[in-house]
Amino acid sequence: MPKSAALRKTGPPSPVVAPPGIEGQTCQIVFGHNVEIRKVLMQFNVAASRLIFSPDEARDVAAKLTHYADMADGKKTQG
């Protein structure tokens, strides 16, 4: 069945956003850095078109990005 026909038959998509992942996998983020090219890595273990964070999770990701940005700049950080 063509995708457009399926949409007409079942109606619009649900407003509830499903968690990212494939077959129930959760999305994990791996952080890293490279001093030589001054880049920060944020890699996901599954394909994700969007991520939704709680306020605490967003603060944690922001803190990790800041930490790895400092490391990529060659700054020594605690932890």
C-alpha positions as CSV (number, residue, x, y, z in Angstrom):
1,M,0.0,0.0,0.0
2,P,1.5,3.4,-0.9
3,K,2.4,5.6,2.1
4,S,-0.1,8.3,1.1
5,A,-3.0,5.8,1.0
6,A,-2.0,4.5,4.5
7,L,-2.1,8.1,5.8
8,R,-5.6,8.7,4.3
9,K,-6.8,5.5,5.8
10,T,-5.4,5.8,9.3
11,G,-5.6,9.6,9.7
12,P,-2.9,12.1,10.8
13,P,0.0,11.0,12.9
14,S,-0.4,10.9,16.7
15,P,0.6,14.1,18.5
16,V,2.5,12.0,21.0
17,V,6.1,11.8,20.1
18,A,7.6,8.3,20.3
19,P,11.0,8.0,22.0
20,P,13.9,7.7,19.5
21,G,15.3,4.3,18.8
22,I,14.7,1.2,16.7
23,E,12.6,-1.7,18.0
24,G,12.6,-0.3,21.6
25,Q,16.3,0.7,21.7
26,T,17.0,3.8,23.7
27,C,19.2,6.6,22.3
28,Q,22.6,6.8,23.9
29,I,24.9,9.7,23.4
30,V,28.7,9.3,23.2
31,F,30.8,12.4,23.7
32,G,34.4,13.0,22.7
33,H,36.9,15.6,21.5
34,N,39.9,16.1,19.3
35,V,42.5,18.7,20.3
36,E,44.3,18.7,17.0
37,I,41.3,19.8,14.9
38,R,39.5,21.4,17.9
39,K,36.2,19.5,17.3
40,V,33.7,18.0,19.7
41,L,32.0,14.6,19.0
42,M,28.4,13.9,19.9
43,Q,27.4,10.5,18.5
44,F,24.2,8.6,18.8
45,N,23.8,4.8,18.9
46,V,20.6,4.9,16.9
47,A,19.2,7.1,14.1
48,A,17.2,9.9,15.6
49,S,15.5,12.7,13.8
50,R,14.8,14.6,17.0
51,L,15.6,14.2,20.7
52,I,13.5,15.4,23.6
53,F,15.1,16.0,26.9
54,S,13.8,16.7,30.4
55,P,15.2,19.9,31.9
56,D,17.7,17.9,33.9
57,E,18.8,15.9,30.9
58,A,19.2,19.0,28.8
59,R,21.4,20.5,31.5
60,D,23.5,17.3,31.7
61,V,24.0,17.3,27.9
62,A,24.9,21.0,27.9
63,A,27.4,20.5,30.7
64,K,29.0,17.6,28.8
65,L,29.2,19.6,25.6
66,T,30.9,22.5,27.5
67,H,33.3,20.1,29.1
68,Y,34.3,18.5,25.8
69,A,34.5,21.9,24.1
70,D,37.0,23.0,26.8
71,M,39.0,19.8,26.3
72,A,39.0,20.3,22.5
73,D,40.4,23.8,23.1
74,G,43.2,22.2,25.2
75,K,41.9,23.5,28.5
76,K,42.4,21.2,31.5
77,T,39.0,20.6,33.2
78,Q,38.0,18.9,36.4
79,G,36.5,15.5,36.4
